[in-house]
Amino acid sequence: MDKRDLSLVMDFYELTMSQVYFNEGKQDIVVTFDLFYRKNPDNAGYAVCAGLEEVINFVKNFKFTKNDINYLRQTKQFTEEFLTYLANFKFKGDIYAIKEGTPVFPYEPIIRIKANIIEAQLLETAMLLAINHQTLIATKARRIVEAADGRAVMEFGARRAHNFDAAIYGARAAYIGGVVGTATTYAGLEFGIPALGTMAHSFVQTFETELEAFKAYCRTYPDNATLLLDTYDTLHSGLPNAIKATKEVLIPNGYRLKGVRIDSGDIAYLSKEVRKELDRNGMEDCMIVVSNSLDEYLISSLLQQGAKINSFGVGENLICSKSTPVFGGVYKLSSIYENNKAIPKIKRSENVEKITNPGYKDLYRIYDNKTKMAIADVISLHKERLNEEDDITIYHQMNTWKNKTIKGGTYTLKPLLEPIFKKGRLVYKCPTLDEIRQYSNEEFSKLWEEVKRFEYPQTYYVDLTKKLSNLKHKMLEEIEHEI
């Protein structure tokens, strides 16, 4: 999709480190990296994985053009031999990833990469950009959709987004998260997301009267008219004029007013009054749409107040995830291969949350056979034998005394990491955006309500197998002895 040359969208240190690897003859050393995150945005109980398709497109088209090489030459940081290596660069490694739309949790690998050290290093920034941004917006969208409690949510945020890509890919991510459409027309063209929109206050102001503005809109879009009520006065001007335009233009021609929109004021009170008046005039089917700096908390509050709202248009608080504008994905080395054997690596830190899980790993979701609900995720060493007929004990990532045993025969294991690239060849067929959205809805329904609640959600288990837990603590002890 993206025709731009984005190969240099990387941190400069990825190139300087790669130059050192090249000088030291280490360019063919095979390593593994994990892309994961440490904390859910908004103190939520989950995140919604998104951005994989953008990663795929980047990796598939990743190469250094003559212009790229000329620029790097001008920095005087790189040898001609290394620049020649880059000029002939092609990704030849393996990438496994969690499917887009999957609910994910801290510390589990969203992407697992196995490649030579330079290949793996040069992909770091691009993969983080794609996953961090779209996962953040998909997660925020999911929370807002949950707050709406079955009412439609529309993404209205393009003009507040952080430039073009943030608006376009943010709309894509929001659609995965459950919104019904977007005001971003380009996202409609590019991704097939329903494009939605009505009118601005300036449209109403352009006409001599508000009534004339409404009539004009109804004449042009008789089967899809939604009128903005609050340019002058919602209850004393906008609403009476909307009803009058309906009776004078729409009804005589066999049409109904689709909706009215409220964009300011006491939305809970105004929506109730608007509903009463619409119903008194035989317009029970007219929808009430509201906007104006909404988020999941305000939406929940409005509904608790009994607001009469059919759908929500959500802008800046969604497209920028204003309350938590950063998704903290990281990219960490997990093993180095020597003589075709994986040597696990671990990052130790005085901050416990920054300690990594070592080794080349697999990830499984555990579903209860009776309820079909997800009860835990477990990280294991690659190809570690797990049998659903056996009892399985999973261990907290740091405190081994916190463990949970699940009886054999009562659960089902689902591998979450799917092959995307094998030896540089794309082996994954991207689902359509609607398929991703439907899959996300289905998987989200398998989370317990306690994990999904806004306030103090239950922490979902992301634990380790005994084998991986023992390896992790052994390596930490060895580092402690060496210091």
C-alpha positions as CSV (number, residue, x, y, z in Angstrom):
1,M,0.0,0.0,0.0
2,D,2.6,2.5,1.0
3,K,4.6,3.6,-2.0
4,R,7.1,5.7,0.0
5,D,10.7,4.7,0.6
6,L,10.6,4.2,4.4
7,S,13.7,2.0,4.8
8,L,15.5,4.7,6.8
9,V,12.7,5.0,9.3
10,M,15.0,3.6,11.9
11,D,17.0,4.9,14.9
12,F,20.5,5.8,13.7
13,Y,22.1,3.5,16.4
14,E,20.7,0.5,14.5
15,L,23.0,1.4,11.7
16,T,26.1,2.2,13.8
17,M,25.7,-1.0,15.8
18,S,25.3,-2.9,12.5
19,Q,28.5,-1.4,11.2
20,V,30.3,-2.7,14.3
21,Y,28.8,-6.2,13.8
22,F,30.0,-6.1,10.2
23,N,33.5,-4.9,11.1
24,E,33.8,-7.7,13.7
25,G,32.6,-10.4,11.3
26,K,29.4,-11.0,13.3
27,Q,26.9,-10.2,10.6
28,D,26.0,-13.9,10.1
29,I,25.3,-14.5,13.8
30,V,21.7,-15.6,14.3
31,V,19.7,-14.1,17.1
32,T,16.2,-13.9,18.4
33,F,14.3,-10.8,19.6
34,D,10.9,-10.3,21.2
35,L,8.6,-7.3,20.8
36,F,6.4,-6.9,23.8
37,Y,5.1,-4.3,26.2
38,R,5.1,-3.9,30.0
39,K,2.0,-2.0,31.0
40,N,-1.6,-1.8,29.6
41,P,-2.6,1.8,28.6
42,D,-5.2,3.6,30.8
43,N,-4.5,1.0,33.5
44,A,-6.7,-1.3,31.6
45,G,-6.8,-5.1,32.0
46,Y,-5.8,-5.8,28.3
47,A,-4.7,-4.3,25.0
48,V,-5.9,-5.1,21.5
49,C,-3.0,-6.1,19.1
50,A,-3.0,-4.2,15.8
51,G,-0.5,-3.1,13.2
52,L,0.8,-6.4,11.9
53,E,-0.2,-5.8,8.3
54,E,1.8,-2.6,8.3
55,V,4.8,-4.5,9.6
56,I,4.3,-7.1,6.8
57,N,4.3,-4.4,4.1
58,F,7.4,-2.8,5.6
59,V,9.4,-6.0,5.8
60,K,8.2,-7.2,2.3
61,N,9.5,-3.9,0.7
62,F,12.5,-3.3,2.9
63,K,15.6,-2.4,0.9
64,F,18.1,0.4,0.7
65,T,17.8,2.5,-2.5
66,K,20.7,4.4,-4.1
67,N,19.4,7.6,-2.5
68,D,19.5,5.9,0.9
69,I,23.1,4.7,0.4
70,N,24.2,8.1,-0.8
71,Y,22.8,9.7,2.3
72,L,24.5,7.2,4.6
73,R,27.8,7.7,2.7
74,Q,27.5,11.5,3.4
75,T,27.3,10.9,7.1
76,K,30.9,9.5,7.0
77,Q,30.0,6.9,9.6
78,F,30.1,3.8,7.4
79,T,32.6,1.9,5.4
80,E,32.1,1.3,1.7
81,E,32.1,-2.5,2.3
82,F,29.2,-2.0,4.8
83,L,27.3,0.2,2.4
84,T,27.7,-2.4,-0.3
85,Y,26.2,-4.9,2.2
86,L,23.2,-2.6,2.7
87,A,22.8,-2.0,-1.0
88,N,22.3,-5.8,-1.4
89,F,20.3,-6.2,1.8
90,K,17.3,-8.6,1.8
91,F,15.5,-9.9,4.9
92,K,16.0,-13.7,5.1
93,G,14.8,-14.4,8.6
94,D,11.8,-15.8,10.4
95,I,9.0,-13.7,11.9
96,Y,6.1,-15.1,14.0
97,A,3.4,-12.8,15.4
98,I,0.1,-12.7,17.2
99,K,-2.9,-12.2,14.9
100,E,-4.3,-8.6,14.7
101,G,-7.3,-8.1,16.8
102,T,-6.2,-10.5,19.5
103,P,-6.5,-9.3,23.1
104,V,-2.9,-9.2,24.5
105,F,-1.2,-8.7,27.8
106,P,2.0,-7.3,29.3
107,Y,5.3,-9.3,28.8
108,E,4.1,-11.7,26.2
109,P,5.8,-11.6,22.8
110,I,3.6,-9.9,20.2
111,I,6.3,-10.5,17.6
112,R,9.1,-13.0,17.7
113,I,11.9,-12.6,15.2
114,K,14.8,-15.0,14.3
115,A,17.4,-13.6,11.9
116,N,21.0,-12.6,11.6
117,I,21.9,-9.8,13.9
118,I,21.9,-7.0,11.4
119,E,18.6,-8.0,9.8
120,A,17.0,-8.3,13.2
121,Q,18.4,-5.0,14.4
122,L,17.4,-2.9,11.4
123,L,13.7,-3.8,11.7
124,E,13.4,-2.6,15.3
125,T,12.0,0.9,14.9
126,A,9.7,0.2,12.1
127,M,8.0,-2.7,13.9
128,L,7.7,-0.8,17.1
129,L,6.2,2.2,15.2
130,A,3.5,0.1,13.6
131,I,2.6,-2.1,16.6
132,N,2.8,0.7,19.3
133,H,0.6,3.1,17.4
134,Q,-2.1,0.9,16.1
135,T,-2.3,-1.3,19.3
136,L,-2.7,1.9,21.3
137,I,-5.6,3.2,19.2
138,A,-7.3,-0.2,18.8
139,T,-7.2,-0.6,22.6
140,K,-8.7,2.8,23.2
141,A,-11.4,2.2,20.6
142,R,-12.3,-1.1,22.3
143,R,-12.7,0.6,25.7
144,I,-14.9,3.3,24.2
145,V,-17.0,0.8,22.3
146,E,-17.5,-1.2,25.5
147,A,-18.6,2.0,27.4
148,A,-21.2,2.6,24.6
149,D,-22.9,-0.6,25.6
150,G,-24.1,-1.7,22.2
151,R,-24.5,1.8,20.8
152,A,-22.6,2.7,17.6
153,V,-19.3,4.6,18.0
154,M,-17.9,6.6,15.0
155,E,-14.2,7.7,14.8
156,F,-14.2,11.5,14.2
157,G,-10.6,12.3,15.0
158,A,-8.6,13.0,11.8
159,R,-8.2,16.7,12.4
160,R,-6.7,16.1,15.9
161,A,-4.4,13.2,14.9
162,H,-0.6,13.6,14.7
163,N,-0.4,14.1,11.0
164,F,-1.6,12.1,8.0
165,D,-0.4,8.5,8.8
166,A,-1.8,8.8,12.4
167,A,-5.2,9.7,11.1
168,I,-5.3,7.0,8.4
169,Y,-3.8,4.1,10.3
170,G,-5.5,5.3,13.5
171,A,-8.9,4.9,11.7
172,R,-7.9,1.4,10.7
173,A,-6.9,0.5,14.3
174,A,-10.1,2.0,15.6
175,Y,-12.2,-0.1,13.2
176,I,-10.4,-3.2,14.5
177,G,-11.3,-2.0,18.0
178,G,-15.0,-1.9,17.1
179,V,-16.0,1.5,15.8
180,V,-18.6,1.3,13.0
181,G,-17.0,3.9,10.7
182,T,-14.7,6.9,10.3
183,A,-14.8,10.5,9.2
184,T,-11.4,10.0,7.5
185,T,-12.3,9.6,3.8
186,Y,-8.9,8.3,2.8
187,A,-9.3,5.4,5.3
188,G,-12.5,4.5,3.5
189,L,-10.7,4.4,0.2
190,E,-7.7,2.5,1.5
191,F,-9.2,0.1,3.9
192,G,-12.9,-0.1,3.0
193,I,-14.0,1.3,6.3
194,P,-17.5,3.0,6.1
195,A,-16.9,6.8,5.7
196,L,-19.4,8.8,7.7
197,G,-20.2,12.5,8.1
198,T,-22.9,15.1,8.0
199,M,-22.2,18.9,8.4
200,A,-20.2,21.5,10.3
201,H,-21.4,24.6,12.1
202,S,-20.0,26.6,9.2
203,F,-22.4,24.9,6.8
204,V,-25.4,26.1,8.9
205,Q,-23.8,29.6,9.1
206,T,-23.4,29.8,5.4
207,F,-27.2,30.0,4.8
208,E,-29.4,32.9,5.6
209,T,-31.2,30.9,8.2
210,E,-30.7,27.6,10.0
211,L,-33.9,26.3,8.6
212,E,-32.8,27.0,5.0
213,A,-29.5,25.1,5.8
214,F,-31.4,22.1,7.0
215,K,-33.8,22.1,4.1
216,A,-30.9,22.3,1.6
217,Y,-29.2,19.3,3.2
218,C,-32.5,17.3,3.3
219,R,-33.1,18.0,-0.4
220,T,-29.6,16.7,-1.3
221,Y,-29.5,13.7,1.1
222,P,-33.2,12.9,1.7
223,D,-32.4,9.3,2.7
224,N,-29.5,10.0,4.9
225,A,-30.0,13.4,6.6
226,T,-28.5,14.0,10.1
227,L,-28.8,17.6,11.2
228,L,-26.5,19.5,13.6
229,L,-28.6,21.2,16.3
230,D,-26.3,23.4,18.3
231,T,-25.0,26.1,16.0
232,Y,-27.3,28.7,17.7
233,D,-29.5,27.1,20.3
234,T,-30.2,23.3,20.5
235,L,-33.7,23.4,22.0
236,H,-35.0,26.7,20.9
237,S,-33.6,26.9,17.3
238,G,-31.9,23.8,16.1
239,L,-34.5,21.2,17.2
240,P,-37.6,23.1,16.0
241,N,-35.9,23.8,12.7
242,A,-34.9,20.2,12.2
243,I,-38.5,19.1,12.8
244,K,-39.9,21.8,10.5
245,A,-37.4,20.8,7.7
246,T,-38.5,17.2,8.1
247,K,-42.2,18.0,7.8
248,E,-41.7,20.4,4.9
249,V,-39.1,18.5,2.8
250,L,-38.6,14.9,3.8
251,I,-42.0,13.6,4.8
252,P,-43.9,14.9,1.8
253,N,-41.4,13.1,-0.4
254,G,-41.6,9.8,1.5
255,Y,-38.5,10.1,3.6
256,R,-37.7,10.2,7.3
257,L,-35.1,12.2,9.2
258,K,-32.2,9.8,10.0
259,G,-30.7,11.7,12.9
260,V,-29.8,14.8,14.8
261,R,-26.4,15.6,16.4
262,I,-25.6,17.5,19.6
263,D,-22.0,18.8,19.9
264,S,-22.1,21.0,23.0
265,G,-23.8,21.8,26.2
266,D,-25.2,19.5,28.9
267,I,-25.5,16.5,26.6
268,A,-27.3,14.3,29.1
269,Y,-30.1,16.9,29.7
270,L,-30.3,18.0,26.0
271,S,-30.5,14.4,24.7
272,K,-33.5,13.7,27.0
273,E,-35.3,16.9,25.9
274,V,-34.6,16.3,22.2
275,R,-35.9,12.7,22.5
276,K,-39.2,13.9,24.1
277,E,-39.8,16.5,21.4
278,L,-38.9,14.2,18.5
279,D,-41.2,11.5,19.9
280,R,-44.0,14.1,20.3
281,N,-43.7,14.8,16.6
282,G,-43.9,11.2,15.5
283,M,-40.2,10.9,14.9
284,E,-39.5,8.0,17.2
285,D,-37.1,6.5,14.7
286,C,-34.9,9.6,14.5
287,M,-31.5,8.8,16.0
288,I,-29.7,11.1,18.4
289,V,-25.9,11.3,17.8
290,V,-23.6,13.2,20.2
291,S,-20.0,14.3,20.0
292,N,-17.8,16.8,21.9
293,S,-14.6,15.5,23.5
294,L,-16.0,12.1,24.5
295,D,-14.1,9.2,26.0
296,E,-15.1,6.0,27.7
297,Y,-15.6,7.6,31.1
298,L,-17.8,10.4,29.9
299,I,-19.8,8.0,27.8
300,S,-20.4,5.7,30.8
301,S,-21.4,8.7,32.9
302,L,-23.9,9.9,30.2
303,L,-25.5,6.5,30.0
304,Q,-25.7,6.3,33.8
305,Q,-27.6,9.6,33.8
306,G,-30.1,8.1,31.5
307,A,-29.1,10.1,28.4
308,K,-31.1,9.3,25.3
309,I,-28.3,8.6,22.9
310,N,-28.2,6.2,19.9
311,S,-24.6,6.7,18.8
312,F,-21.4,8.6,19.6
313,G,-18.8,10.4,17.5
314,V,-15.5,10.3,19.2
315,G,-12.5,12.4,18.1
316,E,-9.3,13.5,19.8
317,N,-9.6,11.3,22.9
318,L,-9.7,8.2,20.6
319,I,-7.4,9.1,17.7
320,C,-4.6,10.3,20.1
321,S,-5.5,8.1,23.0
322,K,-5.3,11.4,24.9
323,S,-5.4,9.9,28.4
324,T,-2.5,7.5,27.7
325,P,-0.8,8.7,24.5
326,V,2.1,6.2,24.5
327,F,2.1,2.5,24.1
328,G,5.3,1.3,25.6
329,G,6.3,-1.6,23.3
330,V,10.0,-2.6,23.5
331,Y,12.2,-4.9,21.4
332,K,14.7,-7.1,23.4
333,L,17.3,-9.7,22.5
334,S,16.3,-13.1,23.9
335,S,18.9,-15.5,22.5
336,I,22.0,-15.9,20.3
337,Y,22.7,-19.0,18.3
338,E,26.1,-20.7,18.6
339,N,26.7,-23.9,16.6
340,N,23.0,-24.0,15.8
341,K,22.1,-24.0,19.5
342,A,20.2,-21.1,21.1
343,I,22.0,-19.5,24.0
344,P,19.4,-17.7,26.1
345,K,20.0,-14.0,27.0
346,I,18.4,-12.0,29.7
347,K,18.3,-8.3,30.7
348,R,18.7,-7.8,34.4
349,S,17.5,-4.5,36.0
350,E,17.1,-3.0,39.4
351,N,13.6,-2.3,38.1
352,V,11.9,-5.7,38.3
353,E,9.5,-4.8,35.5
354,K,12.4,-4.4,33.1
355,I,13.8,-7.9,33.6
356,T,13.2,-9.9,30.4
357,N,12.2,-13.5,29.8
358,P,15.2,-15.4,28.2
359,G,15.3,-17.7,25.3
360,Y,13.5,-18.5,22.1
361,K,9.9,-18.8,23.2
362,D,6.4,-19.9,22.3
363,L,3.1,-18.4,23.6
364,Y,-0.2,-20.2,24.3
365,R,-3.6,-19.1,25.4
366,I,-5.4,-21.5,27.8
367,Y,-9.1,-21.8,27.4
368,D,-11.4,-23.5,29.9
369,N,-13.2,-26.4,28.2
370,K,-16.4,-25.9,30.1
371,T,-16.9,-22.1,29.8
372,K,-14.8,-21.6,26.6
373,M,-13.3,-18.5,28.3
374,A,-9.6,-17.6,28.4
375,I,-8.1,-18.2,31.8
376,A,-4.4,-17.6,31.3
377,D,-1.5,-17.2,28.8
378,V,1.6,-19.2,29.3
379,I,5.1,-18.5,27.8
380,S,7.2,-21.6,27.2
381,L,10.6,-22.4,25.7
382,H,10.4,-23.1,22.0
383,K,9.0,-26.6,21.2
384,E,8.7,-27.3,24.9
385,R,6.3,-30.3,25.2
386,L,2.9,-29.3,26.5
387,N,0.1,-31.9,26.7
388,E,-3.5,-30.9,27.3
389,E,-4.2,-34.2,29.0
390,D,-1.6,-33.4,31.7
391,D,-1.9,-31.1,34.7
392,I,-0.1,-27.8,33.9
393,T,1.4,-25.5,36.5
394,I,2.2,-22.0,35.5
395,Y,4.4,-19.7,37.4
396,H,4.4,-15.9,38.1
397,Q,7.1,-14.2,36.0
398,M,9.1,-13.2,39.1
399,N,7.5,-14.6,42.3
400,T,7.6,-18.4,41.8
401,W,5.5,-19.0,44.9
402,K,2.6,-17.5,42.9
403,N,1.6,-20.4,40.7
404,K,-1.5,-22.0,39.4
405,T,-2.2,-25.6,38.5
406,I,-4.8,-26.5,35.9
407,K,-6.1,-30.0,35.7
408,G,-5.4,-32.1,32.6
409,G,-8.4,-32.6,30.3
410,T,-10.1,-29.4,31.5
411,Y,-8.3,-27.0,29.2
412,T,-7.3,-26.3,25.6
413,L,-4.1,-24.7,24.5
414,K,-4.1,-22.4,21.5
415,P,-0.7,-21.3,20.0
416,L,-0.8,-17.5,19.6
417,L,2.4,-16.9,17.5
418,E,1.7,-17.6,13.9
419,P,4.3,-17.9,11.1
420,I,4.5,-14.7,9.0
421,F,7.9,-14.9,7.3
422,K,10.0,-18.0,6.9
423,K,13.5,-17.6,5.6
424,G,12.5,-14.2,4.3
425,R,9.4,-15.5,2.4
426,L,6.0,-14.3,3.3
427,V,3.9,-17.3,4.3
428,Y,1.0,-15.5,5.9
429,K,-2.2,-14.5,4.1
430,C,-3.5,-11.3,5.7
431,P,-7.2,-11.5,6.5
432,T,-9.5,-8.7,5.4
433,L,-10.0,-5.8,7.8
434,D,-13.6,-7.0,8.4
435,E,-12.3,-10.5,9.2
436,I,-9.8,-9.0,11.7
437,R,-12.6,-7.0,13.3
438,Q,-14.9,-10.0,13.6
439,Y,-12.1,-12.1,15.0
440,S,-11.3,-9.4,17.6
441,N,-14.9,-9.2,18.7
442,E,-15.0,-13.0,19.1
443,E,-11.8,-13.2,21.1
444,F,-12.7,-10.2,23.3
445,S,-15.9,-12.0,24.2
446,K,-13.8,-14.8,25.7
447,L,-12.3,-12.5,28.4
448,W,-14.0,-12.4,31.8
449,E,-15.8,-9.2,32.7
450,E,-13.4,-8.8,35.6
451,V,-10.5,-8.3,33.2
452,K,-12.5,-5.9,31.0
453,R,-13.8,-3.5,33.7
454,F,-12.5,0.1,33.7
455,E,-11.8,0.5,37.4
456,Y,-9.2,-1.8,39.0
457,P,-9.4,-4.7,36.5
458,Q,-8.4,-8.2,37.5
459,T,-4.8,-8.9,36.3
460,Y,-4.9,-11.5,33.6
461,Y,-2.4,-14.4,34.1
462,V,0.6,-14.3,31.8
463,D,2.8,-16.9,33.4
464,L,5.8,-19.1,32.6
465,T,6.2,-22.9,32.4
466,K,8.3,-24.5,35.1
467,K,11.1,-25.0,32.6
468,L,11.2,-21.4,31.5
469,S,10.8,-20.1,35.1
470,N,13.7,-22.2,36.3
471,L,15.9,-21.0,33.4
472,K,15.1,-17.4,34.2
473,H,15.8,-17.6,37.9
474,K,19.0,-19.6,37.3
475,M,20.3,-16.9,34.9
476,L,19.5,-14.2,37.4
477,E,21.3,-16.0,40.1
478,E,24.3,-16.5,37.9
479,I,24.5,-12.8,37.1
480,E,24.2,-12.0,40.8
481,H,27.2,-14.2,41.5
482,E,29.2,-12.6,38.8
483,I,28.6,-9.0,40.0
